[in-house]
Amino acid sequence: MEQIKNKVILITGGSKGIGYGVAEALVKEGAKVAITSRSQKAAQEAAEKLNKIGNGESIGIEADVRNAGAQQKTVDAVVKKWGSLDVLVANAGLGHFGNIETLTIEQWNETIDTNLTGVFYSIKACIPALKKSKGYIITMASLAGTNFFAGASAYNASKFGLVGFTQAAMLDLRSYGIKVATIMPGSVATEFSSNSKGDESWKIQPEDIGQIVVDLLQMNPRTLPSKIEVRPSMPK
């Protein structure tokens, strides 16, 4: 079993939701985790909560994945602090939902720029460091990347693109010893996905995705689950 303790891990969009759930699971395993958010306040507050767990260590960094320069500065800051980078969890994402007639150009661009181009920027910035560590890249896609539905043209396009991009990146980078995988969750109980009030215990919880990331990183490196679909076992 591979050890996570003292691994240096960067999680984009790690201040809440799935990103925070993954960060929490990794800190519990003793990892050194940098989380990013578009808000320095949110990133810092989340890092402070993670540091109270006591096993690993966390820092919060303000960075927008839509800015390639910000992603490079983030990687440089992480490597400067901890000396290396072992894992990128490209989690930052958003969704604008509605009929294509009402979807604005600004909403389309923000969705594609965050969910797809932003992942490209994050991965590009990390490649030199991950070559040295023979590290791991995990992207957070969605079942919407294989199942299209009405009112989600931009979101579907971004996640279909992300699944294809991640699988191609896996083929491009494996010769360097870099492992690349994508996780495709269905309904997760987060602020992002929840438009309804009431019982959400039937949904996937952020800590469940955290456990999947832990399991991937602990797996024998000879084996790579490159595309993982995740569903609620008993959906409403």
C-alpha positions in Angstrom: 0.0 0.0 0.0 1.3 3.4 -1.0 1.8 5.9 1.9 0.0 9.3 1.8 1.7 10.7 4.9 3.9 13.7 4.0 2.8 13.7 0.3 2.5 17.2 -1.0 -1.0 17.7 -2.6 -2.6 20.7 -4.4 -6.4 20.9 -4.5 -8.0 23.6 -6.6 -11.4 24.8 -5.3 -10.6 23.2 -2.0 -12.4 25.6 0.4 -15.8 23.8 0.3 -17.8 21.0 -1.1 -16.0 18.1 -2.7 -12.7 19.9 -2.7 -12.8 20.3 1.1 -14.0 16.8 1.6 -11.0 15.5 -0.3 -8.6 17.8 1.6 -10.0 16.7 4.9 -9.5 13.0 4.0 -5.9 13.6 2.9 -5.0 15.7 5.9 -6.3 12.9 8.1 -3.8 10.6 6.3 -1.0 13.1 7.2 -0.6 14.8 3.8 0.6 18.4 3.3 -2.3 20.0 1.4 -2.5 23.3 -0.4 -6.1 24.4 -1.2 -7.0 27.2 -3.6 -10.1 29.4 -3.8 -10.9 32.6 -5.6 -11.2 34.1 -2.1 -8.2 34.3 0.1 -10.5 34.6 3.1 -12.3 31.3 2.2 -9.0 29.5 1.5 -7.4 30.6 4.7 -10.5 29.8 6.9 -10.7 26.3 5.3 -6.9 25.7 5.8 -7.3 26.7 9.5 -10.0 24.2 10.0 -7.9 21.5 8.3 -4.9 22.3 10.5 -7.1 21.6 13.6 -7.3 18.0 12.5 -3.7 17.7 13.6 -2.4 14.9 11.4 -1.2 16.7 8.3 -0.7 20.4 7.3 -2.6 22.8 5.1 -2.2 26.2 3.6 -4.8 28.3 1.7 -3.9 30.2 -1.5 -6.0 32.7 -3.5 -6.0 31.6 -7.1 -8.5 31.5 -10.0 -8.1 28.5 -12.3 -9.1 30.7 -15.2 -5.8 32.5 -14.9 -2.8 30.5 -16.2 -0.3 32.8 -14.4 -2.1 32.3 -11.1 -1.8 28.5 -11.5 1.9 28.8 -12.1 2.4 31.0 -9.1 0.4 28.6 -6.9 2.6 25.6 -8.0 5.8 27.7 -7.4 4.5 28.6 -3.9 3.7 25.0 -3.0 7.1 23.7 -4.2 8.9 26.6 -2.4 7.2 25.8 0.9 7.4 22.0 0.8 10.1 21.2 -1.7 8.0 19.1 -4.2 4.6 18.4 -5.5 3.2 14.8 -5.6 -0.5 15.2 -6.4 -2.8 17.6 -8.2 -6.5 17.3 -7.6 -8.1 19.5 -10.2 -11.5 20.0 -8.5 -12.5 23.7 -9.1 -15.7 23.9 -11.0 -19.1 25.6 -11.4 -22.3 25.2 -13.3 -24.8 27.5 -15.0 -28.0 25.7 -15.7 -30.9 26.7 -17.9 -32.3 26.4 -21.4 -29.8 27.3 -24.2 -32.1 30.1 -25.2 -31.6 31.8 -21.9 -27.9 30.8 -21.2 -25.8 33.9 -21.7 -22.5 34.1 -23.5 -20.9 35.1 -20.2 -22.2 32.0 -18.5 -21.0 29.8 -21.3 -17.6 31.3 -21.2 -17.3 31.1 -17.4 -18.3 27.4 -17.4 -15.9 26.3 -20.1 -13.1 28.5 -18.8 -13.4 27.1 -15.3 -14.3 23.5 -15.8 -12.2 22.7 -18.8 -9.6 25.4 -19.7 -8.9 25.9 -16.0 -8.0 22.2 -15.6 -5.7 22.5 -18.6 -3.9 25.5 -16.9 -3.6 23.7 -13.6 -2.2 20.5 -15.2 0.3 22.5 -17.4 1.6 24.3 -14.4 2.1 21.1 -12.4 3.8 18.9 -15.1 7.5 19.8 -14.4 7.1 19.1 -10.6 5.1 15.9 -11.2 7.7 14.6 -13.6 10.2 14.8 -10.7 7.9 13.1 -8.2 6.3 10.6 -10.6 3.1 12.0 -9.3 -0.6 11.8 -9.7 -3.3 14.0 -11.4 -6.9 13.5 -10.5 -9.6 15.6 -12.2 -13.1 16.0 -10.8 -15.5 15.5 -13.7 -19.1 14.4 -13.4 -21.6 11.8 -14.7 -22.8 14.8 -16.7 -19.6 14.1 -18.7 -21.2 11.0 -20.2 -25.0 11.6 -19.6 -26.4 14.7 -21.2 -29.5 16.3 -19.9 -31.7 19.3 -20.8 -30.9 22.7 -19.3 -27.2 21.9 -19.0 -25.6 22.5 -22.4 -22.6 24.4 -21.1 -22.1 22.1 -18.1 -22.4 19.0 -20.2 -20.0 20.4 -22.8 -17.4 21.2 -20.1 -17.6 17.8 -18.4 -17.7 15.8 -21.7 -14.6 17.8 -22.7 -12.9 17.2 -19.3 -13.4 13.5 -19.4 -11.9 13.3 -22.9 -9.1 15.7 -22.0 -8.2 13.8 -18.9 -8.0 10.5 -20.7 -5.8 11.9 -23.4 -3.6 13.5 -20.7 -3.3 10.1 -19.1 -1.9 8.7 -22.4 0.4 11.7 -22.9 1.9 11.6 -19.4 2.2 8.0 -18.3 5.6 7.6 -20.0 6.9 10.0 -17.3 5.5 7.9 -14.5 2.7 10.4 -13.9 -0.7 8.7 -13.3 -3.8 10.5 -14.4 -7.4 9.6 -13.5 -10.8 11.3 -13.5 -13.6 10.8 -11.0 -17.2 11.3 -12.2 -19.6 11.8 -9.4 -23.4 11.8 -9.7 -25.5 13.7 -7.1 -23.3 15.0 -4.3 -24.6 16.8 -1.2 -22.9 20.1 -1.7 -23.9 23.8 -2.1 -23.1 23.3 -5.8 -25.6 20.6 -6.6 -28.3 21.2 -4.1 -31.2 23.4 -5.2 -33.7 21.6 -3.0 -34.2 21.6 0.7 -34.7 18.5 2.8 -33.0 15.1 3.4 -29.8 14.7 1.3 -28.5 11.7 3.2 -29.2 9.6 0.1 -26.7 11.6 -1.9 -23.0 11.0 -2.2 -21.2 12.9 0.5 -18.0 14.9 0.0 -16.1 12.6 2.4 -17.1 9.7 0.1 -15.2 11.3 -2.7 -12.3 11.9 -0.3 -12.2 8.2 0.5 -12.0 7.4 -3.3 -9.0 9.8 -3.7 -7.3 8.2 -0.7 -7.9 4.7 -2.1 -6.5 5.8 -5.5 -3.3 7.2 -4.0 -2.8 4.1 -1.8 -3.2 1.6 -4.7 -0.2 -0.2 -5.9 1.3 2.1 -8.7 1.2 -0.8 -11.2 -2.5 -0.3 -11.4 -4.4 2.8 -12.6 -8.2 3.1 -12.4 -8.3 5.9 -15.0 -12.1 6.7 -15.1 -14.3 6.2 -12.0 -18.0 6.6 -12.2 -19.7 7.2 -8.8 -23.4 7.1 -8.1 -25.7 7.2 -5.1 -26.5 3.6 -4.4 -30.2 4.3 -3.7 -31.2 7.5 -5.6 -34.5 9.2 -4.9 
